[in-house]
Amino acid sequence: MMTITKITNEISKKIQQIANEIMDDADQTEISGDFHVVICPERIFFDDYLPKEEEYISRNEELPEFEQLGPNDSPYKNTVFVVLKFGTGQRNYAVSQSDLTIQVVSEENDFTFARELMDRFIARWNFKYDPQSGFVMSFFNPSNSSSQDEVYTGFRTLMNARGFVRVPEAGMMFVSEIIFTDGESSFSIPFINLSYNYTAQPDPASFSGENGKTMALNKQSTTVASFNTYLTVKNDDESDQEASNWLAFSSAVFAAIRGNMNKKFSLTFRTPYIDETDPLDKKPIDLMESHFILVGFTYNQELGDISPISLTFAEAKKEER
């Protein structure tokens, strides 16, 4: 089972990567200057970055990257502190889930960089599985708990983002992607939840076994998969490949319900694990890869809201003969 320390390290890498991207895109975000991001657990923050007032200037003389120009110049002026605080959760042999609060202390006398950092982080990783880190994160939007807290020689904003971290145990049955193949192109379909159902009907005839037992034999079986997702009817940015893929899948669904009811969908339900039995051809372990037809389309919406669409597919032949 993944430890809290490893989860903290993986989240730290993701936040630092986004911080570097923001500074590289300074001409687009109107954020100029070099910023430092300190990411740490709660205990380390209080131990290392909140020294006594008479000590913090002398201590930072040993840290060249935080040198101050004068006694009133904070050594952490362009530094954003990110504190990861794990709360209660549950853990069993298959999955662990923990509450996580990301507390952010913004740069001095501003919070433009800190806010951009949290907005991008949540937009990038909310409800997305990363095979390298091995967990899924979900967060609410960050909120400002205070905007005028005096820290060192200036004022800073305190922000909080509450969420959850769900870590599936390696090797357990876990679908991370639904792959749709359209012609020669294949791409992932974002989904909210998935229901996969295999049902077999036993032959009503009895088959004799040993000691007078009757033995069953399946006569037919049905595989049905349903998942909730969003569909789109327009793409204003043709250079956005992900949006174009999403529109292609949506168009195929609408074509099926508008008359082509036996239109074939090539779907693959993929796990994040690699089959290493063949060292020369390491392929993902798929729950199933087959052709399906659309047998259910359910959409419930309130005015002004965008609701997910429930799609149900049943396994079918690639071509009828």
Stockholm file with secondary structure:
# STOCKHOLM 1.0

chainA/1-321         MMTITKITNEISKKIQQIANEIMDDADQTEISGDFHVVICPERIFFDDYLPKEEEYISRNEELPEFEQLGPNDSPYKNTVFVVLKFGTGQRNYAVSQSDLTIQVVSEENDFTFARELMDRFIARWNFKYDPQSGFVMSFFNPSNSSSQDEVYTGFRTLMNARGFVRVPEAGMMFVSEIIFTDGESSFSIPFINLSYNYTAQPDPASFSGENGKTMALNKQSTTVASFNTYLTVKNDDESDQEASNWLAFSSAVFAAIRGNMNKKFSLTFRTPYIDETDPLDKKPIDLMESHFILVGFTYNQELGDISPISLTFAEAKKEER
#=GR chainA/1-321 SS CCCHHHHHHHHHHHHHHHHHHHHHTHHHHTCCSCCEEEEEEHHHHHHHSCCCTTTHHHHHTTCGGGCCSSTTSCTTTTEEEEEEEEEEEEECSSEEEEEEEEEEECSTTCCHHHHHHHHHHHHHHBTCEETTTTEEEEECCCEEEEEEEEETTEEEEEEEEEEEEEEECTTSCCCCEEEEEETTEEEEECCSEEEEEEEEEECSSCEECGGGCEECCEEEEEEEEEEEECCCSCCSCTTCHHHHHHHHHHHHHHHHHTTCTTCEEEEEEEEEEEECSSTTSCEEEEEEEEEEEEEEEEECCCTTCCCCEEEEEEEECSSCC
#=GC SS_cons         CCCHHHHHHHHHHHHHHHHHHHHHTHHHHTCCSCCEEEEEEHHHHHHHSCCCTTTHHHHHTTCGGGCCSSTTSCTTTTEEEEEEEEEEEEECSSEEEEEEEEEEECSTTCCHHHHHHHHHHHHHHBTCEETTTTEEEEECCCEEEEEEEEETTEEEEEEEEEEEEEEECTTSCCCCEEEEEETTEEEEECCSEEEEEEEEEECSSCEECGGGCEECCEEEEEEEEEEEECCCSCCSCTTCHHHHHHHHHHHHHHHHHTTCTTCEEEEEEEEEEEECSSTTSCEEEEEEEEEEEEEEEEECCCTTCCCCEEEEEEEECSSCC
//
